[in-house]
Amino acid sequence: MLTILGKATSINVRKVLWTCAELGIDYVREEAGADIGMLNPNAMVPVIVDDGFVLWESNTICRYLCDRTAGQALLPLEAQARARVGQWMDWQATELNNSWRYAFMSLVRGSPAHRDPDQIEAGIASWNRHIGILERQLAAGGPWVTGERFTLADVVLGLSVNRWMMTPMTRPDYPAVRAYADRLDGRPGFRDHGRNGVP
C-alpha cells in the first residue's frame, strides 16, 4: 500500500492526492510527524513510501505514480509530448511558484515577515504576469495546458490557478484561465483535492 505523508491542506500534498484520484491509486495518508526530516532532508512534505521506496518532491512523485501505473493518459510516453508536460510542470515549480511567494505569505498567511507594501505590490504584479503566460497558452491551444488532453501539467497548474483565484487581491480578467478553472471543476479529483474541499 502506498503511504502519503503530509497534511491534505498542503498544495503540494494535494498534487499527489489528485494524481492518485486520476489514476485510481489506493493509498493511506498520514500526517507528517516531527521526524519527517528522517525521510526528506528538506524536512518538507509530501513524502511517499511505496513498499519501502521513499520519494520526495511533489512533481517527481506525480511522475513516478504515472510511471508506476502506466498512467499514459496523464504522462505520455512519446518524447515530445512528455517533454511538453514536463516543461509546464517545471515552470510551475520554479517560475510561477516563485512569483507568488511573498504576496501569498502576506495576504493569506498573514506572515509578520512579509508586510512590506512595495514587495506585496510587486509580488501581486509578478503573480498576475505569470498567470498571463498561462492565459496566452490556454487561449492559443487549450482546452488544457498542453492541448487536447488533460495531463499532469493540469494537476499542478490547476492547483496554482485555484490558489491565484482564491487569494484576496486584484486580478486581471483572464477569460481563458477562467474557462479553464470551470473545466477543472468538472473533474471529481479536482473537487476533492484541487480546491481543498471548498464547494
C-alpha positions as CSV (number, residue, x, y, z in Angstrom):
1,M,0.0,0.0,0.0
2,L,1.2,3.5,-0.9
3,T,1.6,5.8,2.1
4,I,1.5,9.6,1.5
5,L,2.9,11.7,4.3
6,G,1.6,15.2,4.7
7,K,-1.3,17.4,5.5
8,A,-4.2,17.4,3.0
9,T,-4.2,21.2,3.2
10,S,-0.7,21.5,1.6
11,I,-0.9,22.4,-2.0
12,N,2.0,20.1,-2.8
13,V,0.4,17.2,-1.0
14,R,-2.8,17.9,-2.9
15,K,-0.9,17.4,-6.2
16,V,-0.2,13.8,-5.1
17,L,-3.7,13.2,-3.8
18,W,-5.3,14.5,-7.0
19,T,-2.9,12.4,-9.1
20,C,-3.9,9.3,-7.2
21,A,-7.5,10.1,-7.8
22,E,-7.0,10.4,-11.5
23,L,-5.0,7.2,-11.7
24,G,-7.2,5.2,-9.3
25,I,-4.4,4.5,-6.9
26,D,-5.3,3.4,-3.3
27,Y,-3.2,5.0,-0.6
28,V,-3.1,5.7,3.1
29,R,-2.4,9.3,4.1
30,E,-0.6,10.1,7.4
31,E,0.0,13.4,8.9
32,A,3.7,14.3,8.8
33,G,5.4,14.0,12.1
34,A,8.3,15.9,13.6
35,D,10.7,13.3,12.3
36,I,9.8,13.9,8.6
37,G,13.4,15.0,8.2
38,M,14.5,11.4,8.5
39,L,12.7,10.7,5.2
40,N,13.3,14.1,3.4
41,P,16.5,16.1,4.2
42,N,14.5,19.2,3.4
43,A,12.0,18.4,6.2
44,M,9.1,19.1,3.8
45,V,6.0,17.3,2.6
46,P,4.9,15.4,0.7
47,V,6.9,12.2,1.1
48,I,5.7,8.9,-0.2
49,V,6.7,5.4,1.0
50,D,5.9,2.7,-1.6
51,D,6.8,-0.8,-0.4
52,G,9.9,0.7,1.3
53,F,10.8,3.1,-1.5
54,V,10.9,6.7,-0.2
55,L,10.4,9.6,-2.6
56,W,10.0,13.4,-2.1
57,E,9.4,16.4,-4.3
58,S,5.8,16.6,-5.3
59,N,6.2,16.8,-9.1
60,T,8.6,13.9,-9.1
61,I,6.2,11.9,-7.0
62,C,3.4,12.6,-9.5
63,R,5.6,11.5,-12.4
64,Y,6.6,8.3,-10.5
65,L,3.0,7.4,-9.8
66,C,2.2,7.7,-13.6
67,D,5.1,5.5,-14.4
68,R,4.3,3.0,-11.7
69,T,0.8,2.6,-13.1
70,A,1.5,3.1,-16.8
71,G,-0.6,6.2,-16.5
72,Q,0.0,7.4,-20.0
73,A,-3.2,9.4,-20.1
74,L,-1.6,11.9,-17.7
75,L,2.0,11.5,-18.8
76,P,2.5,10.5,-22.4
77,L,5.4,8.1,-23.4
78,E,6.1,9.9,-26.7
79,A,9.2,12.0,-26.1
80,Q,8.0,15.4,-27.3
81,A,4.5,15.2,-25.7
82,R,6.1,14.0,-22.4
83,A,8.6,16.9,-22.5
84,R,5.8,19.4,-23.1
85,V,4.1,18.2,-19.9
86,G,7.3,18.3,-18.0
87,Q,8.1,21.8,-19.3
88,W,4.9,23.2,-17.8
89,M,5.3,21.2,-14.6
90,D,8.8,22.6,-14.1
91,W,7.6,26.1,-15.0
92,Q,5.0,25.8,-12.2
93,A,7.6,24.7,-9.7
94,T,10.2,27.3,-10.5
95,E,8.9,30.4,-12.2
96,L,5.2,30.5,-11.2
97,N,5.7,29.4,-7.5
98,N,8.5,31.9,-7.0
99,S,6.3,34.7,-8.4
100,W,3.6,34.4,-5.7
101,R,5.5,33.5,-2.5
102,Y,5.8,37.0,-0.9
103,A,2.3,38.1,-1.8
104,F,0.7,34.8,-0.7
105,M,2.6,34.8,2.6
106,S,1.3,38.3,3.3
107,L,-2.2,38.2,2.0
108,V,-3.2,34.6,3.0
109,R,-0.8,33.5,5.8
110,G,-0.6,36.9,7.4
111,S,3.2,36.4,7.9
112,P,4.8,39.2,10.0
113,A,7.9,38.9,7.9
114,H,6.0,39.7,4.7
115,R,4.5,43.1,5.3
116,D,6.4,45.4,3.0
117,P,3.7,47.1,0.8
118,D,6.1,47.6,-2.1
119,Q,7.1,43.9,-2.1
120,I,3.4,42.8,-1.8
121,E,2.5,45.0,-4.8
122,A,5.5,43.7,-6.8
123,G,4.5,40.1,-5.8
124,I,0.9,40.6,-7.0
125,A,2.1,42.1,-10.3
126,S,4.6,39.2,-10.9
127,W,1.9,36.6,-10.0
128,N,-0.6,38.2,-12.4
129,R,2.0,38.4,-15.1
130,H,2.9,34.8,-14.8
131,I,-0.8,33.7,-14.9
132,G,-0.9,35.9,-18.0
133,I,1.6,33.5,-19.6
134,L,-0.8,30.6,-18.8
135,E,-3.7,32.7,-20.2
136,R,-1.9,33.0,-23.6
137,Q,-1.1,29.3,-23.6
138,L,-4.7,28.3,-23.0
139,A,-6.1,30.8,-25.4
140,A,-3.8,29.6,-28.2
141,G,-4.1,25.9,-27.8
142,G,-6.4,24.7,-25.0
143,P,-8.7,23.4,-23.6
144,W,-5.9,22.0,-21.4
145,V,-2.4,23.3,-20.8
146,T,-0.7,21.1,-23.4
147,G,-3.6,20.9,-25.8
148,E,-6.5,18.5,-26.2
149,R,-5.6,16.1,-23.4
150,F,-5.7,16.6,-19.6
151,T,-2.3,15.8,-18.2
152,L,-0.2,16.1,-15.1
153,A,0.6,19.7,-16.2
154,D,-3.1,20.4,-15.4
155,V,-2.9,18.9,-12.0
156,V,0.0,21.1,-10.9
157,L,-1.2,24.2,-12.7
158,G,-4.8,23.7,-11.8
159,L,-3.9,23.9,-8.1
160,S,-1.9,27.1,-8.8
161,V,-4.8,28.6,-10.6
162,N,-7.1,27.8,-7.7
163,R,-4.7,29.5,-5.3
164,W,-4.4,32.6,-7.5
165,M,-8.2,32.8,-7.8
166,M,-8.8,32.4,-4.1
167,T,-6.2,34.9,-2.9
168,P,-7.8,38.3,-1.9
169,M,-6.1,40.6,-4.4
170,T,-6.7,42.4,-7.6
171,R,-6.5,40.2,-10.7
172,P,-6.8,40.8,-14.4
173,D,-9.7,39.3,-16.2
174,Y,-8.2,36.3,-17.9
175,P,-11.1,34.6,-19.8
176,A,-9.1,31.6,-20.9
177,V,-8.0,30.9,-17.3
178,R,-11.5,31.4,-16.0
179,A,-12.9,28.9,-18.5
180,Y,-10.0,26.5,-17.6
181,A,-11.0,26.7,-13.9
182,D,-14.6,25.9,-14.9
183,R,-13.4,22.8,-16.8
184,L,-11.2,21.7,-13.8
185,D,-14.3,21.9,-11.7
186,G,-15.9,19.2,-13.7
187,R,-13.2,16.7,-12.6
188,P,-14.0,14.7,-9.3
189,G,-10.3,14.7,-8.4
190,F,-10.2,18.5,-8.5
191,R,-13.4,18.8,-6.5
192,D,-12.0,16.5,-3.8
193,H,-8.4,17.8,-3.7
194,G,-7.8,20.7,-6.1
195,R,-9.8,23.3,-4.2
196,N,-9.2,21.7,-0.9
197,G,-12.8,20.7,-0.4
198,V,-14.2,24.3,-0.8
199,P,-17.5,24.0,-2.6
